[in-house]
Amino acid sequence: MKKPVSIKKHVIKYGLILGILITTKIIFMTYTTFPIRFILGLSELFFLGSTIFYGIYKYKRSTHGILTLKQVLYITLGISFIGGLFTVLWFALKYNIIEPDYLNRAVEREKERLLQENFDITYEEVEQLTKHTYLYASSYAQAGIYIFQNLIFGPIFGLIAYVFLYKRQKL
C-alpha cells in the first residue's frame, strides 16, 4: 500500500525556493542601481507564479493526476506565506541589524532631492512629505506589504495553474 503524498512537503520545499528567489531579488534591488526597477518588480511576480505553478504541477504528478481545488489553495497559500516569511526575515535583519540607520539615510536623501527639484517648496512641506516615507518604508510596513502581496497574487496564480492542470477523474 502506498503512502499518501504529503502536501506539507511540497509547501515547505517550494515555499523555501520562493523565499530564496524573492529575497535574492530584494537584495539585488537594494544594493544596485538597476535602471529599470519595473522589470525587477515584474520578476517577483514571475518568481511567485512560476514557483506556485511548478509546486502544484509536481504535487499533481506525485498524486498520479488527482488534484482538487482545496489542495491547490492549500499549496498556494502555504508557498506564498513561507515565501513572504523569508522577506519578513530579510527586512528585520536588514533594518535592525545590518543597517539600522538605512531608513534615516533614505529619508535625508529624499529631502535633499525634494529641495533641489522644487525651489519654491518650504522646509515644512518637505517634512510633511517625508513623514509618510517613515511610515511606508519601515521594516514592518515593507514586510506586511510583501506578505499581503504574496497572499493576494499567490491564489490567483494557483487558480490559473488549477485551470491548466485540472483533469477530470474517471468514475
N, C-alpha and C positions, 0 to 999 in steps of 0.2 A: 504494500500500500504506500502510495506517495505521500510525502509531507506536503501540507498546504504551503503555498508560496506566501512569504511574509511581505506585507505592504510596507511595514516599518523599515525593512532592509532597503527597499528602493527609495523610500522617502529620505532616509538618512544619507544614503550614498549620493543621490543626485542633489539633495539639499546642500551637502558639503561641496560638491562640484560647483554648484551655482554660487555659493558663498565665496569660494576662492576666486571664481571668474569676476564677480562683481567687485570684490574688494581689490583685486589687482587693477581693474579698470579705474576705480576711485583713486587708488594710489597714483596711477599714471596721470589722471587728470589733475591731481593736487600738485604734483611736483614737476609738471612740464607745462610749457606754454603752447599747447597744441592749438593751432589757429581755428579749427572748426570743431567747437565743443558740441554742436548739434549732432554731429556724427557719433561722437562718444556717447551722447545720451541715447541715441538710437541703438548703439551697440549693447547697452544694458537691456533694452527690450529684446534684442536678438538673443542675448545670453539667457534671459528668462524664458523666452518662448522655446528656444531650441532645447534647453535642459529639461523643461517640463515635457515637451513632446517626446524626447528620447527616453525619459524616465517612464512615461506611460507606455511607449512602444515596447520597451524591454519588459515591463510588467505583463503586458498582453502576451508577449512571446513566452514568458515563463508560465503563464496560466493556460497555454495552448489555445489562445484566441478568445478566451472568455473575458469580457470586460464590461463592467456595469458603470453607470453614471456615478453612483455612490463611491465606487473605488477610484474613479478618475478625480472626483472632487477631493477625496481624502489625500490622494497622492499629490495633487496640485497644491492644495493649501499647505501641506507639510513641506514640500520642496520650497515653496515661496517663503514660508515662515523661517525655515532654517537658513535659507539664503539671506533673508533680512536680518537674522540674528548676527551673522558674520559682519554685516555692515554696522550694526549697533556696536559690536565689539571693537571694530576698527575706529569708529568715531570716538568712543570712550577712551581708547588707548591714545589716539592722536591728540584730542583736545585736553586730556587730563594728565598725560604722562610725557608724550613725545614733545609736543609744542603747546604748553598751557597758555602762552600769550599769542597764539595764532589769530584768534578772533580779534583781539585788540589791534594787532598789526593790520589786519584786513580792513577794519573799520577806519583806521587812520589813513590808509591808502585811499579808501573811498571818499573820505572827507577832502583830502588833497585833490583828488580828481574832480570832485564837485566844485571846489573853489576855483580851480584852474579853468574849467569849462564854462562856468557861469560867473561872470564878473559882477553881475548885479544881485547875486544871492547873498543874503546875510548869514552871519555865523549861526544865529538861532535857527534859521531854516535848515541849515546843514545838519545841526544837532538833531532836529526833528526827523529829518530824512534818514540819518544813520541810526536812530534809535530802533527802527524796525530791523536793521541789519543784525543787531544783537539778538533780537527775538527769533528771526528765521535762520540765522547761521549758527546757532548754538548746537552743541553736540546732540542734545535731546531732541531738538526740532528736526535736525537732519536725520537722525535715526528713526524718528517717528514717520517722517516723510517716506523714507525708503521702505520701511515695513508696510506702511499703508499702500504705497505704490505696488509692492510685490503682491500684497493680498487682494488688490483690485485687478491688476493685469494678469496675475497668475491664473485665476479661474477662467478668465476669458481665453487665454491660450490653452488651458486644459479642455474647455468645451470645444474649441476648434479642433484640437487633437482628437477628442472623442468622436467628433463628426467624421473625421478622416479615417479613424481606426475602428469604428464601430462595425461589427459584423453580427448579424442576427444568429442566434443559436438555433440549431436544427432541433425540432421537437420530436 
